[in-house]
């Protein structure tokens, strides 16, 4: 059986990753709302969702 001491460091790492991902999601939603308010265009918001995977593909090489 594992002890708390063995799981402390991985638990802190997983918790910090989860908090970071929640922050990234909130940021993404906020950017979408701001772009929609500025442009009034759903196509501009859709463009943001298209740009994100393209930048990931370009930076993974």
PDBQT receptor file of N, H, CA, C and O in Angstrom, charges set to zero:
ATOM      1  N   UNK A   1       0.831  -1.189   0.000  1.00  0.00    +0.000 N 
ATOM      2  CA  UNK A   1       0.000   0.000   0.000  1.00  0.00    +0.000 C 
ATOM      3  C   UNK A   1       0.873   1.248   0.000  1.00  0.00    +0.000 C 
ATOM      4  O   UNK A   1       1.898   1.300   0.679  1.00  0.00    +0.000 OA
ATOM      5  N   UNK A   2       0.459   2.248  -0.764  1.00  0.00    +0.000 N 
ATOM      6  H   UNK A   2      -0.374   2.206  -1.316  1.00  0.00    +0.000 HD
ATOM      7  CA  UNK A   2       1.208   3.496  -0.833  1.00  0.00    +0.000 C 
ATOM      8  C   UNK A   2       0.865   4.392   0.344  1.00  0.00    +0.000 C 
ATOM      9  O   UNK A   2      -0.250   4.370   0.865  1.00  0.00    +0.000 OA
ATOM     10  N   UNK A   3       1.806   5.144   0.731  1.00  0.00    +0.000 N 
ATOM     11  H   UNK A   3       2.711   5.162   0.308  1.00  0.00    +0.000 HD
ATOM     12  CA  UNK A   3       1.589   6.083   1.822  1.00  0.00    +0.000 C 
ATOM     13  C   UNK A   3       1.351   7.468   1.257  1.00  0.00    +0.000 C 
ATOM     14  O   UNK A   3       1.575   7.733   0.076  1.00  0.00    +0.000 OA
ATOM     15  N   UNK A   4       0.889   8.341   2.138  1.00  0.00    +0.000 N 
ATOM     16  H   UNK A   4       0.707   8.125   3.097  1.00  0.00    +0.000 HD
ATOM     17  CA  UNK A   4       0.628   9.713   1.724  1.00  0.00    +0.000 C 
ATOM     18  C   UNK A   4       1.899  10.390   1.259  1.00  0.00    +0.000 C 
ATOM     19  O   UNK A   4       1.874  11.188   0.322  1.00  0.00    +0.000 OA
ATOM     20  N   UNK A   5       3.016  10.077   1.908  1.00  0.00    +0.000 N 
ATOM     21  H   UNK A   5       3.036   9.428   2.669  1.00  0.00    +0.000 HD
ATOM     22  CA  UNK A   5       4.282  10.711   1.555  1.00  0.00    +0.000 C 
ATOM     23  C   UNK A   5       4.692  10.374   0.118  1.00  0.00    +0.000 C 
ATOM     24  O   UNK A   5       5.253  11.220  -0.578  1.00  0.00    +0.000 OA
ATOM     25  N   UNK A   6       4.419   9.158  -0.326  1.00  0.00    +0.000 N 
ATOM     26  H   UNK A   6       3.963   8.470   0.240  1.00  0.00    +0.000 HD
ATOM     27  CA  UNK A   6       4.765   8.762  -1.689  1.00  0.00    +0.000 C 
ATOM     28  C   UNK A   6       3.915   9.492  -2.725  1.00  0.00    +0.000 C 
ATOM     29  O   UNK A   6       4.384   9.745  -3.834  1.00  0.00    +0.000 OA
ATOM     30  N   UNK A   7       2.680   9.831  -2.384  1.00  0.00    +0.000 N 
ATOM     31  H   UNK A   7       2.299   9.625  -1.482  1.00  0.00    +0.000 HD
ATOM     32  CA  UNK A   7       1.764  10.457  -3.328  1.00  0.00    +0.000 C 
ATOM     33  C   UNK A   7       1.699  11.972  -3.198  1.00  0.00    +0.000 C 
ATOM     34  O   UNK A   7       0.977  12.621  -3.955  1.00  0.00    +0.000 OA
ATOM     35  N   UNK A   8       2.437  12.549  -2.256  1.00  0.00    +0.000 N 
ATOM     36  H   UNK A   8       3.024  12.022  -1.641  1.00  0.00    +0.000 HD
ATOM     37  CA  UNK A   8       2.355  13.987  -2.025  1.00  0.00    +0.000 C 
ATOM     38  C   UNK A   8       2.850  14.786  -3.234  1.00  0.00    +0.000 C 
ATOM     39  O   UNK A   8       2.135  15.660  -3.723  1.00  0.00    +0.000 OA
ATOM     40  N   UNK A   9       4.051  14.504  -3.719  1.00  0.00    +0.000 N 
ATOM     41  H   UNK A   9       4.632  13.794  -3.322  1.00  0.00    +0.000 HD
ATOM     42  CA  UNK A   9       4.610  15.265  -4.834  1.00  0.00    +0.000 C 
ATOM     43  C   UNK A   9       3.826  15.074  -6.140  1.00  0.00    +0.000 C 
ATOM     44  O   UNK A   9       3.518  16.065  -6.803  1.00  0.00    +0.000 OA
ATOM     45  N   UNK A  10       3.492  13.836  -6.532  1.00  0.00    +0.000 N 
ATOM     46  H   UNK A  10       3.742  13.031  -5.994  1.00  0.00    +0.000 HD
ATOM     47  CA  UNK A  10       2.667  13.691  -7.740  1.00  0.00    +0.000 C 
ATOM     48  C   UNK A  10       1.288  14.331  -7.580  1.00  0.00    +0.000 C 
ATOM     49  O   UNK A  10       0.723  14.835  -8.551  1.00  0.00    +0.000 OA
ATOM     50  N   UNK A  11       0.749  14.315  -6.375  1.00  0.00    +0.000 N 
ATOM     51  H   UNK A  11       1.208  13.906  -5.586  1.00  0.00    +0.000 HD
ATOM     52  CA  UNK A  11      -0.550  14.945  -6.144  1.00  0.00    +0.000 C 
ATOM     53  C   UNK A  11      -0.489  16.450  -6.320  1.00  0.00    +0.000 C 
ATOM     54  O   UNK A  11      -1.399  17.053  -6.887  1.00  0.00    +0.000 OA
ATOM     55  N   UNK A  12       0.587  17.057  -5.832  1.00  0.00    +0.000 N 
ATOM     56  H   UNK A  12       1.327  16.567  -5.371  1.00  0.00    +0.000 HD
ATOM     57  CA  UNK A  12       0.760  18.499  -6.012  1.00  0.00    +0.000 C 
ATOM     58  C   UNK A  12       0.928  18.821  -7.494  1.00  0.00    +0.000 C 
ATOM     59  O   UNK A  12       0.367  19.804  -7.977  1.00  0.00    +0.000 OA
ATOM     60  N   UNK A  13       1.686  18.015  -8.214  1.00  0.00    +0.000 N 
ATOM     61  H   UNK A  13       2.141  17.216  -7.822  1.00  0.00    +0.000 HD
ATOM     62  CA  UNK A  13       1.882  18.221  -9.647  1.00  0.00    +0.000 C 
ATOM     63  C   UNK A  13       0.559  18.123 -10.401  1.00  0.00    +0.000 C 
ATOM     64  O   UNK A  13       0.243  18.992 -11.214  1.00  0.00    +0.000 OA
ATOM     65  N   UNK A  14      -0.210  17.078 -10.138  1.00  0.00    +0.000 N 
ATOM     66  H   UNK A  14       0.047  16.373  -9.477  1.00  0.00    +0.000 HD
ATOM     67  CA  UNK A  14      -1.494  16.911 -10.822  1.00  0.00    +0.000 C 
ATOM     68  C   UNK A  14      -2.464  18.030 -10.476  1.00  0.00    +0.000 C 
ATOM     69  O   UNK A  14      -3.211  18.490 -11.340  1.00  0.00    +0.000 OA
ATOM     70  N   UNK A  15      -2.462  18.472  -9.224  1.00  0.00    +0.000 N 
ATOM     71  H   UNK A  15      -1.855  18.098  -8.522  1.00  0.00    +0.000 HD
ATOM     72  CA  UNK A  15      -3.339  19.568  -8.821  1.00  0.00    +0.000 C 
ATOM     73  C   UNK A  15      -2.955  20.865  -9.527  1.00  0.00    +0.000 C 
ATOM     74  O   UNK A  15      -3.827  21.611  -9.973  1.00  0.00    +0.000 OA
ATOM     75  N   UNK A  16      -1.667  21.133  -9.629  1.00  0.00    +0.000 N 
ATOM     76  H   UNK A  16      -0.959  20.527  -9.266  1.00  0.00    +0.000 HD
ATOM     77  CA  UNK A  16      -1.237  22.363 -10.286  1.00  0.00    +0.000 C 
ATOM     78  C   UNK A  16      -1.544  22.331 -11.782  1.00  0.00    +0.000 C 
ATOM     79  O   UNK A  16      -1.889  23.359 -12.365  1.00  0.00    +0.000 OA
ATOM     80  N   UNK A  17      -1.421  21.161 -12.406  1.00  0.00    +0.000 N 
ATOM     81  H   UNK A  17      -1.141  20.326 -11.932  1.00  0.00    +0.000 HD
ATOM     82  CA  UNK A  17      -1.781  21.042 -13.821  1.00  0.00    +0.000 C 
ATOM     83  C   UNK A  17      -3.275  21.265 -14.012  1.00  0.00    +0.000 C 
ATOM     84  O   UNK A  17      -3.684  21.929 -14.964  1.00  0.00    +0.000 OA
ATOM     85  N   UNK A  18      -4.094  20.718 -13.117  1.00  0.00    +0.000 N 
ATOM     86  H   UNK A  18      -3.762  20.178 -12.343  1.00  0.00    +0.000 HD
ATOM     87  CA  UNK A  18      -5.543  20.890 -13.213  1.00  0.00    +0.000 C 
ATOM     88  C   UNK A  18      -5.929  22.355 -13.056  1.00  0.00    +0.000 C 
ATOM     89  O   UNK A  18      -6.766  22.856 -13.807  1.00  0.00    +0.000 OA
ATOM     90  N   UNK A  19      -5.334  23.045 -12.096  1.00  0.00    +0.000 N 
ATOM     91  H   UNK A  19      -4.654  22.638 -11.486  1.00  0.00    +0.000 HD
ATOM     92  CA  UNK A  19      -5.636  24.465 -11.884  1.00  0.00    +0.000 C 
ATOM     93  C   UNK A  19      -5.207  25.279 -13.098  1.00  0.00    +0.000 C 
ATOM     94  O   UNK A  19      -5.914  26.198 -13.511  1.00  0.00    +0.000 OA
ATOM     95  N   UNK A  20      -4.058  24.949 -13.669  1.00  0.00    +0.000 N 
ATOM     96  H   UNK A  20      -3.484  24.202 -13.333  1.00  0.00    +0.000 HD
ATOM     97  CA  UNK A  20      -3.581  25.644 -14.859  1.00  0.00    +0.000 C 
ATOM     98  C   UNK A  20      -4.532  25.439 -16.035  1.00  0.00    +0.000 C 
ATOM     99  O   UNK A  20      -4.830  26.385 -16.765  1.00  0.00    +0.000 OA
ATOM    100  N   UNK A  21      -5.008  24.217 -16.222  1.00  0.00    +0.000 N 
ATOM    101  H   UNK A  21      -4.767  23.448 -15.629  1.00  0.00    +0.000 HD
ATOM    102  CA  UNK A  21      -5.931  23.937 -17.320  1.00  0.00    +0.000 C 
ATOM    103  C   UNK A  21      -7.260  24.658 -17.135  1.00  0.00    +0.000 C 
ATOM    104  O   UNK A  21      -7.853  25.113 -18.113  1.00  0.00    +0.000 OA
ATOM    105  N   UNK A  22      -7.731  24.770 -15.916  1.00  0.00    +0.000 N 
ATOM    106  H   UNK A  22      -7.249  24.400 -15.121  1.00  0.00    +0.000 HD
ATOM    107  CA  UNK A  22      -8.958  25.523 -15.652  1.00  0.00    +0.000 C 
ATOM    108  C   UNK A  22      -8.744  26.997 -16.005  1.00  0.00    +0.000 C 
ATOM    109  O   UNK A  22      -9.618  27.636 -16.592  1.00  0.00    +0.000 OA
ATOM    110  N   UNK A  23      -7.577  27.528 -15.642  1.00  0.00    +0.000 N 
ATOM    111  H   UNK A  23      -6.867  27.009 -15.165  1.00  0.00    +0.000 HD
ATOM    112  CA  UNK A  23      -7.256  28.911 -15.987  1.00  0.00    +0.000 C 
ATOM    113  C   UNK A  23      -7.187  29.117 -17.489  1.00  0.00    +0.000 C 
ATOM    114  O   UNK A  23      -7.659  30.134 -17.997  1.00  0.00    +0.000 OA
ATOM    115  N   UNK A  24      -6.605  28.168 -18.203  1.00  0.00    +0.000 N 
ATOM    116  H   UNK A  24      -6.221  27.342 -17.791  1.00  0.00    +0.000 HD
ATOM    117  CA  UNK A  24      -6.538  28.267 -19.668  1.00  0.00    +0.000 C 
ATOM    118  C   UNK A  24      -7.931  28.252 -20.285  1.00  0.00    +0.000 C 
ATOM    119  O   UNK A  24      -8.194  28.981 -21.242  1.00  0.00    +0.000 OA
ATOM    120  N   UNK A  25      -8.818  27.433 -19.750  1.00  0.00    +0.000 N 
ATOM    121  H   UNK A  25      -8.605  26.841 -18.972  1.00  0.00    +0.000 HD
ATOM    122  CA  UNK A  25     -10.183  27.363 -20.272  1.00  0.00    +0.000 C 
ATOM    123  C   UNK A  25     -10.926  28.672 -20.036  1.00  0.00    +0.000 C 
ATOM    124  O   UNK A  25     -11.630  29.153 -20.924  1.00  0.00    +0.000 OA
ATOM    125  N   UNK A  26     -10.775  29.249 -18.852  1.00  0.00    +0.000 N 
ATOM    126  H   UNK A  26     -10.203  28.858 -18.132  1.00  0.00    +0.000 HD
ATOM    127  CA  UNK A  26     -11.423  30.535 -18.547  1.00  0.00    +0.000 C 
ATOM    128  C   UNK A  26     -10.886  31.620 -19.474  1.00  0.00    +0.000 C 
ATOM    129  O   UNK A  26     -11.650  32.451 -19.964  1.00  0.00    +0.000 OA
ATOM    130  N   UNK A  27      -9.575  31.616 -19.718  1.00  0.00    +0.000 N 
ATOM    131  H   UNK A  27      -8.955  30.941 -19.320  1.00  0.00    +0.000 HD
ATOM    132  CA  UNK A  27      -8.968  32.575 -20.639  1.00  0.00    +0.000 C 
ATOM    133  C   UNK A  27      -9.547  32.421 -22.041  1.00  0.00    +0.000 C 
ATOM    134  O   UNK A  27      -9.866  33.417 -22.691  1.00  0.00    +0.000 OA
ATOM    135  N   UNK A  28      -9.685  31.180 -22.514  1.00  0.00    +0.000 N 
ATOM    136  H   UNK A  28      -9.426  30.371 -21.987  1.00  0.00    +0.000 HD
ATOM    137  CA  UNK A  28     -10.227  30.926 -23.844  1.00  0.00    +0.000 C 
ATOM    138  C   UNK A  28     -11.661  31.448 -23.966  1.00  0.00    +0.000 C 
ATOM    139  O   UNK A  28     -12.014  32.063 -24.973  1.00  0.00    +0.000 OA
ATOM    140  N   UNK A  29     -12.471  31.211 -22.964  1.00  0.00    +0.000 N 
ATOM    141  H   UNK A  29     -12.184  30.711 -22.146  1.00  0.00    +0.000 HD
ATOM    142  CA  UNK A  29     -13.852  31.694 -22.987  1.00  0.00    +0.000 C 
ATOM    143  C   UNK A  29     -13.877  33.221 -22.991  1.00  0.00    +0.000 C 
ATOM    144  O   UNK A  29     -14.655  33.830 -23.726  1.00  0.00    +0.000 OA
ATOM    145  N   UNK A  30     -13.025  33.839 -22.172  1.00  0.00    +0.000 N 
ATOM    146  H   UNK A  30     -12.393  33.345 -21.575  1.00  0.00    +0.000 HD
ATOM    147  CA  UNK A  30     -12.979  35.303 -22.108  1.00  0.00    +0.000 C 
ATOM    148  C   UNK A  30     -12.566  35.898 -23.451  1.00  0.00    +0.000 C 
ATOM    149  O   UNK A  30     -13.148  36.887 -23.894  1.00  0.00    +0.000 OA
ATOM    150  N   UNK A  31     -11.567  35.303 -24.102  1.00  0.00    +0.000 N 
ATOM    151  H   UNK A  31     -11.094  34.499 -23.742  1.00  0.00    +0.000 HD
ATOM    152  CA  UNK A  31     -11.136  35.793 -25.418  1.00  0.00    +0.000 C 
ATOM    153  C   UNK A  31     -12.274  35.681 -26.426  1.00  0.00    +0.000 C 
ATOM    154  O   UNK A  31     -12.486  36.590 -27.229  1.00  0.00    +0.000 OA
ATOM    155  N   UNK A  32     -13.009  34.567 -26.387  1.00  0.00    +0.000 N 
ATOM    156  H   UNK A  32     -12.837  33.829 -25.735  1.00  0.00    +0.000 HD
ATOM    157  CA  UNK A  32     -14.142  34.400 -27.309  1.00  0.00    +0.000 C 
ATOM    158  C   UNK A  32     -15.200  35.471 -27.092  1.00  0.00    +0.000 C 
ATOM    159  O   UNK A  32     -15.736  36.025 -28.052  1.00  0.00    +0.000 OA
ATOM    160  N   UNK A  33     -15.498  35.762 -25.836  1.00  0.00    +0.000 N 
ATOM    161  H   UNK A  33     -15.062  35.312 -25.056  1.00  0.00    +0.000 HD
ATOM    162  CA  UNK A  33     -16.509  36.785 -25.536  1.00  0.00    +0.000 C 
ATOM    163  C   UNK A  33     -16.034  38.153 -25.996  1.00  0.00    +0.000 C 
ATOM    164  O   UNK A  33     -16.812  38.914 -26.573  1.00  0.00    +0.000 OA
ATOM    165  N   UNK A  34     -14.774  38.478 -25.752  1.00  0.00    +0.000 N 
ATOM    166  H   UNK A  34     -14.142  37.860 -25.283  1.00  0.00    +0.000 HD
ATOM    167  CA  UNK A  34     -14.241  39.781 -26.155  1.00  0.00    +0.000 C 
ATOM    168  C   UNK A  34     -14.264  39.928 -27.677  1.00  0.00    +0.000 C 
ATOM    169  O   UNK A  34     -14.668  40.969 -28.195  1.00  0.00    +0.000 OA
ATOM    170  N   UNK A  35     -13.832  38.895 -28.388  1.00  0.00    +0.000 N 
ATOM    171  H   UNK A  35     -13.503  38.050 -27.967  1.00  0.00    +0.000 HD
ATOM    172  CA  UNK A  35     -13.829  38.962 -29.854  1.00  0.00    +0.000 C 
ATOM    173  C   UNK A  35     -15.248  39.105 -30.378  1.00  0.00    +0.000 C 
ATOM    174  O   UNK A  35     -15.483  39.869 -31.314  1.00  0.00    +0.000 OA
ATOM    175  N   UNK A  36     -16.186  38.394 -29.799  1.00  0.00    +0.000 N 
ATOM    176  H   UNK A  36     -15.994  37.773 -29.038  1.00  0.00    +0.000 HD
ATOM    177  CA  UNK A  36     -17.578  38.503 -30.253  1.00  0.00    +0.000 C 
ATOM    178  C   UNK A  36     -18.142  39.901 -29.973  1.00  0.00    +0.000 C 
ATOM    179  O   UNK A  36     -18.868  40.451 -30.801  1.00  0.00    +0.000 OA
ATOM    180  N   UNK A  37     -17.814  40.474 -28.821  1.00  0.00    +0.000 N 
ATOM    181  H   UNK A  37     -17.224  40.027 -28.149  1.00  0.00    +0.000 HD
ATOM    182  CA  UNK A  37     -18.290  41.822 -28.505  1.00  0.00    +0.000 C 
ATOM    183  C   UNK A  37     -17.676  42.864 -29.438  1.00  0.00    +0.000 C 
ATOM    184  O   UNK A  37     -18.353  43.810 -29.839  1.00  0.00    +0.000 OA
ATOM    185  N   UNK A  38     -16.403  42.699 -29.784  1.00  0.00    +0.000 N 
ATOM    186  H   UNK A  38     -15.853  41.930 -29.458  1.00  0.00    +0.000 HD
ATOM    187  CA  UNK A  38     -15.738  43.673 -30.653  1.00  0.00    +0.000 C 
ATOM    188  C   UNK A  38     -16.200  43.568 -32.099  1.00  0.00    +0.000 C 
ATOM    189  O   UNK A  38     -16.395  44.583 -32.768  1.00  0.00    +0.000 OA
ATOM    190  N   UNK A  39     -16.376  42.347 -32.581  1.00  0.00    +0.000 N 
ATOM    191  H   UNK A  39     -16.218  41.522 -32.038  1.00  0.00    +0.000 HD
ATOM    192  CA  UNK A  39     -16.691  42.162 -33.998  1.00  0.00    +0.000 C 
ATOM    193  C   UNK A  39     -18.164  41.881 -34.259  1.00  0.00    +0.000 C 
ATOM    194  O   UNK A  39     -18.674  42.205 -35.332  1.00  0.00    +0.000 OA
ATOM    195  N   UNK A  40     -18.851  41.285 -33.298  1.00  0.00    +0.000 N 
ATOM    196  H   UNK A  40     -18.438  41.022 -32.427  1.00  0.00    +0.000 HD
ATOM    197  CA  UNK A  40     -20.234  40.884 -33.517  1.00  0.00    +0.000 C 
ATOM    198  C   UNK A  40     -20.344  39.728 -34.500  1.00  0.00    +0.000 C 
ATOM    199  O   UNK A  40     -21.430  39.448 -35.009  1.00  0.00    +0.000 OA
ATOM    200  N   UNK A  41     -19.236  39.058 -34.769  1.00  0.00    +0.000 N 
ATOM    201  H   UNK A  41     -18.355  39.286 -34.355  1.00  0.00    +0.000 HD
ATOM    202  CA  UNK A  41     -19.195  38.021 -35.780  1.00  0.00    +0.000 C 
ATOM    203  C   UNK A  41     -18.897  36.662 -35.159  1.00  0.00    +0.000 C 
ATOM    204  O   UNK A  41     -17.886  36.479 -34.481  1.00  0.00    +0.000 OA
ATOM    205  N   UNK A  42     -19.792  35.718 -35.401  1.00  0.00    +0.000 N 
ATOM    206  H   UNK A  42     -20.614  35.866 -35.952  1.00  0.00    +0.000 HD
ATOM    207  CA  UNK A  42     -19.552  34.356 -34.938  1.00  0.00    +0.000 C 
ATOM    208  C   UNK A  42     -18.431  33.713 -35.747  1.00  0.00    +0.000 C 
ATOM    209  O   UNK A  42     -17.753  32.809 -35.258  1.00  0.00    +0.000 OA
ATOM    210  N   UNK A  43     -18.234  34.172 -36.978  1.00  0.00    +0.000 N 
ATOM    211  H   UNK A  43     -18.785  34.906 -37.375  1.00  0.00    +0.000 HD
ATOM    212  CA  UNK A  43     -17.159  33.632 -37.808  1.00  0.00    +0.000 C 
ATOM    213  C   UNK A  43     -15.792  33.983 -37.227  1.00  0.00    +0.000 C 
ATOM    214  O   UNK A  43     -14.863  33.179 -37.309  1.00  0.00    +0.000 OA
ATOM    215  N   UNK A  44     -15.659  35.162 -36.646  1.00  0.00    +0.000 N 
ATOM    216  H   UNK A  44     -16.414  35.815 -36.580  1.00  0.00    +0.000 HD
ATOM    217  CA  UNK A  44     -14.392  35.550 -36.022  1.00  0.00    +0.000 C 
ATOM    218  C   UNK A  44     -14.099  34.660 -34.820  1.00  0.00    +0.000 C 
ATOM    219  O   UNK A  44     -12.952  34.272 -34.596  1.00  0.00    +0.000 OA
ATOM    220  N   UNK A  45     -15.125  34.339 -34.053  1.00  0.00    +0.000 N 
ATOM    221  H   UNK A  45     -16.056  34.654 -34.235  1.00  0.00    +0.000 HD
ATOM    222  CA  UNK A  45     -14.952  33.448 -32.906  1.00  0.00    +0.000 C 
ATOM    223  C   UNK A  45     -14.587  32.048 -33.396  1.00  0.00    +0.000 C 
ATOM    224  O   UNK A  45     -13.730  31.389 -32.808  1.00  0.00    +0.000 OA
ATOM    225  N   UNK A  46     -15.224  31.599 -34.454  1.00  0.00    +0.000 N 
ATOM    226  H   UNK A  46     -15.920  32.135 -34.932  1.00  0.00    +0.000 HD
ATOM    227  CA  UNK A  46     -14.891  30.288 -35.024  1.00  0.00    +0.000 C 
ATOM    228  C   UNK A  46     -13.451  30.278 -35.520  1.00  0.00    +0.000 C 
ATOM    229  O   UNK A  46     -12.766  29.259 -35.432  1.00  0.00    +0.000 OA
ATOM    230  N   UNK A  47     -12.996  31.406 -36.039  1.00  0.00    +0.000 N 
ATOM    231  H   UNK A  47     -13.552  32.234 -36.111  1.00  0.00    +0.000 HD
ATOM    232  CA  UNK A  47     -11.602  31.514 -36.475  1.00  0.00    +0.000 C 
ATOM    233  C   UNK A  47     -10.627  31.275 -35.339  1.00  0.00    +0.000 C 
ATOM    234  O   UNK A  47      -9.566  30.684 -35.540  1.00  0.00    +0.000 OA
ATOM    235  N   UNK A  48     -10.981  31.731 -34.150  1.00  0.00    +0.000 N 
ATOM    236  H   UNK A  48     -11.843  32.211 -33.987  1.00  0.00    +0.000 HD
ATOM    237  CA  UNK A  48     -10.126  31.471 -32.986  1.00  0.00    +0.000 C 
ATOM    238  C   UNK A  48     -10.008  29.984 -32.702  1.00  0.00    +0.000 C 
ATOM    239  O   UNK A  48      -8.934  29.494 -32.353  1.00  0.00    +0.000 OA
ATOM    240  N   UNK A  49     -11.114  29.269 -32.853  1.00  0.00    +0.000 N 
ATOM    241  H   UNK A  49     -11.986  29.667 -33.136  1.00  0.00    +0.000 HD
ATOM    242  CA  UNK A  49     -11.103  27.828 -32.596  1.00  0.00    +0.000 C 
ATOM    243  C   UNK A  49     -10.325  27.085 -33.677  1.00  0.00    +0.000 C 
ATOM    244  O   UNK A  49      -9.817  25.992 -33.431  1.00  0.00    +0.000 OA
ATOM    245  N   UNK A  50     -10.227  27.668 -34.874  1.00  0.00    +0.000 N 
ATOM    246  H   UNK A  50     -10.640  28.556 -35.075  1.00  0.00    +0.000 HD
ATOM    247  CA  UNK A  50      -9.456  27.048 -35.945  1.00  0.00    +0.000 C 
ATOM    248  C   UNK A  50      -7.968  27.361 -35.778  1.00  0.00    +0.000 C 
ATOM    249  O   UNK A  50      -7.120  26.508 -36.042  1.00  0.00    +0.000 OA
ATOM    250  N   UNK A  51      -7.654  28.566 -35.345  1.00  0.00    +0.000 N 
ATOM    251  H   UNK A  51      -8.343  29.258 -35.130  1.00  0.00    +0.000 HD
ATOM    252  CA  UNK A  51      -6.258  28.982 -35.199  1.00  0.00    +0.000 C 
ATOM    253  C   UNK A  51      -5.549  28.177 -34.114  1.00  0.00    +0.000 C 
ATOM    254  O   UNK A  51      -4.377  27.832 -34.271  1.00  0.00    +0.000 OA
ATOM    255  N   UNK A  52      -6.232  27.877 -33.033  1.00  0.00    +0.000 N 
ATOM    256  H   UNK A  52      -7.183  28.156 -32.906  1.00  0.00    +0.000 HD
ATOM    257  CA  UNK A  52      -5.606  27.182 -31.905  1.00  0.00    +0.000 C 
ATOM    258  C   UNK A  52      -4.999  25.832 -32.304  1.00  0.00    +0.000 C 
ATOM    259  O   UNK A  52      -3.827  25.605 -32.004  1.00  0.00    +0.000 OA
ATOM    260  N   UNK A  53      -5.724  24.930 -32.959  1.00  0.00    +0.000 N 
ATOM    261  H   UNK A  53      -6.676  25.114 -33.203  1.00  0.00    +0.000 HD
ATOM    262  CA  UNK A  53      -5.092  23.666 -33.348  1.00  0.00    +0.000 C 
ATOM    263  C   UNK A  53      -3.981  23.859 -34.396  1.00  0.00    +0.000 C 
ATOM    264  O   UNK A  53      -2.994  23.124 -34.406  1.00  0.00    +0.000 OA
ATOM    265  N   UNK A  54      -4.157  24.854 -35.271  1.00  0.00    +0.000 N 
ATOM    266  H   UNK A  54      -4.958  25.451 -35.262  1.00  0.00    +0.000 HD
ATOM    267  CA  UNK A  54      -3.124  25.087 -36.277  1.00  0.00    +0.000 C 
ATOM    268  C   UNK A  54      -1.816  25.538 -35.647  1.00  0.00    +0.000 C 
ATOM    269  O   UNK A  54      -0.742  25.123 -36.082  1.00  0.00    +0.000 OA
ATOM    270  N   UNK A  55      -1.895  26.380 -34.632  1.00  0.00    +0.000 N 
ATOM    271  H   UNK A  55      -2.767  26.718 -34.278  1.00  0.00    +0.000 HD
ATOM    272  CA  UNK A  55      -0.670  26.803 -33.959  1.00  0.00    +0.000 C 
ATOM    273  C   UNK A  55      -0.030  25.643 -33.204  1.00  0.00    +0.000 C 
ATOM    274  O   UNK A  55       1.195  25.542 -33.138  1.00  0.00    +0.000 OA
ATOM    275  N   UNK A  56      -0.850  24.775 -32.638  1.00  0.00    +0.000 N 
ATOM    276  H   UNK A  56      -1.846  24.857 -32.691  1.00  0.00    +0.000 HD
ATOM    277  CA  UNK A  56      -0.294  23.586 -31.961  1.00  0.00    +0.000 C 
ATOM    278  C   UNK A  56       0.438  22.683 -32.953  1.00  0.00    +0.000 C 
ATOM    279  O   UNK A  56       1.516  22.171 -32.653  1.00  0.00    +0.000 OA
ATOM    280  N   UNK A  57      -0.144  22.491 -34.120  1.00  0.00    +0.000 N 
ATOM    281  H   UNK A  57      -1.020  22.907 -34.364  1.00  0.00    +0.000 HD
ATOM    282  CA  UNK A  57       0.497  21.654 -35.129  1.00  0.00    +0.000 C 
ATOM    283  C   UNK A  57       1.806  22.291 -35.593  1.00  0.00    +0.000 C 
ATOM    284  O   UNK A  57       2.819  21.609 -35.752  1.00  0.00    +0.000 OA
ATOM    285  N   UNK A  58       1.772  23.609 -35.809  1.00  0.00    +0.000 N 
ATOM    286  H   UNK A  58       0.950  24.163 -35.681  1.00  0.00    +0.000 HD
ATOM    287  CA  UNK A  58       2.969  24.298 -36.301  1.00  0.00    +0.000 C 
ATOM    288  C   UNK A  58       4.091  24.294 -35.263  1.00  0.00    +0.000 C 
ATOM    289  O   UNK A  58       5.263  24.210 -35.631  1.00  0.00    +0.000 OA
ATOM    290  N   UNK A  59       3.760  24.383 -33.991  1.00  0.00    +0.000 N 
ATOM    291  H   UNK A  59       2.808  24.451 -33.692  1.00  0.00    +0.000 HD
ATOM    292  CA  UNK A  59       4.798  24.463 -32.973  1.00  0.00    +0.000 C 
ATOM    293  C   UNK A  59       5.279  23.085 -32.515  1.00  0.00    +0.000 C 
ATOM    294  O   UNK A  59       6.310  22.995 -31.848  1.00  0.00    +0.000 OA
ATOM    295  N   UNK A  60       4.577  22.032 -32.848  1.00  0.00    +0.000 N 
ATOM    296  H   UNK A  60       3.739  22.106 -33.390  1.00  0.00    +0.000 HD
ATOM    297  CA  UNK A  60       5.002  20.683 -32.438  1.00  0.00    +0.000 C 
ATOM    298  C   UNK A  60       6.134  20.153 -33.295  1.00  0.00    +0.000 C 
ATOM    299  O   UNK A  60       6.836  19.225 -32.892  1.00  0.00    +0.000 OA
ATOM    300  N   UNK A  61       6.321  20.736 -34.484  1.00  0.00    +0.000 N 
ATOM    301  H   UNK A  61       5.751  21.489 -34.812  1.00  0.00    +0.000 HD
ATOM    302  CA  UNK A  61       7.404  20.288 -35.355  1.00  0.00    +0.000 C 
ATOM    303  C   UNK A  61       8.672  20.805 -34.772  1.00  0.00    +0.000 C 
ATOM    304  O   UNK A  61       9.747  20.565 -35.321  1.00  0.00    +0.000 OA
TER     305      UNK A  61
